[in-house]
């Protein structure tokens, strides 16, 4: 078997593959060259530079696994790989400590103006009075996202005797208090924090979450650090806030476009920046190289799947039978996660009918992954999803029943956060096509795929017409529409499947329509 390494990894990683008896070729290839070269290879290892597009995947003839030496998978077309049965795996956690340390380094440099003072001295100046900094001791640090990296940053900030506020939709209050973090909602975190550090993935929900409107709610003189993803901060709005003094300083390791095309933001004196160095340490690169090499060997030689983002770890003979249920369950989890509000404390999965006789453990894992992925993105996979849920204090229960009523099989998913509850019921049509047949108390038939609008509305004439009119105004084509209601004239639910993503402006217009009670954008 042959493995192609298209981005550089350490020699120790290459040695692991060679010792397992596999052939290795290390080649830096353009996208066009990779399409021609990929034939004949069983495995492909990349970092962030190589773009594994659908064209690359479809050009392959033997490819079984794609491994990313790192956590981010923006450069891999996971849908195309899944369609062709290719396992996609990454190495979550390999750069956790490195990125956390870089965050702290940037925060301290920002507080004490270290880069600015260094530059001043390098040109022969001695401007001691100019670079008056602030202490981090006894200051309030707001951490957006309490995953692995955010939690490590919080620990280090506590060692500096900072008071840490945390925001995470999947972390509930009691669990946060165990580690000494005060869990708050976003408005409170913005209002109270002296420093804000970002550790969330870039999703439709987090894109531009730091913007003119949210910055106005922050303390005067707040300092912002971003070592997560470009695009979470609206750079134009941050520039204006830095110019006005509302934001005292910013430390940025990531940008909307890399390298940045507009230098106005990074040219400001109260901005310090690094060229996406969060994971750039010798230790981190060695860790991810060894990890991905071991994972590739385990899969190609022994058939063991670890840290896969598109397939659970199950025996090869069982996978074809339960794969349709895994697909359905992951989509159900993702759908409910995006329409449910609040941090999840409890998950209950109900298996009814024929599925109750199958091995359900990997199906439950798929549900947990689906629930967590919209928030955590590439940090969650089929291997670590149960552990992430456990770390956040989420209780998972499974119930079985042979009775599925009029259906052959049903999977029910309940989530609870305090008094808030969410429910989705799913099944397979023709034993392979996923369908959602109930959302909360509303019977409905939904194909869970693509971009969707989920509206709660009063059952009154004109609601659907108004939605269609606004979508037409924005040149958004409707693919499908499904409806359900409690009673005639009562509350109703509408799921509108569209052919393109919904902009924030369009979403806000829909929210203002008569008789629309709430609207959520869902992307699967």
PyMOL commands that set and color helices and strands:
alter all, ss='L'
color gray80, all
select helices_A, chain A and resi 11-19+31-37+54-59+78-83+96-112+114-122+148-159+173-178+186-192+212-216+235-244+282-302+316-339+354-357+361-379+385-391+463-473+504-511
alter helices_A, ss='H'
color red, helices_A
select strands_A, chain A and resi 2-5+23-26+43-46+65-68+87-89+140-144+163-167+182-183+195-198+222-226+247-252+271-273+346-353+395-401+409-417+420-429+433-439+442-446+451-458+478-485+491-498+516-523
alter strands_A, ss='S'
color yellow, strands_A
deselect
rebuild
show_as cartoon
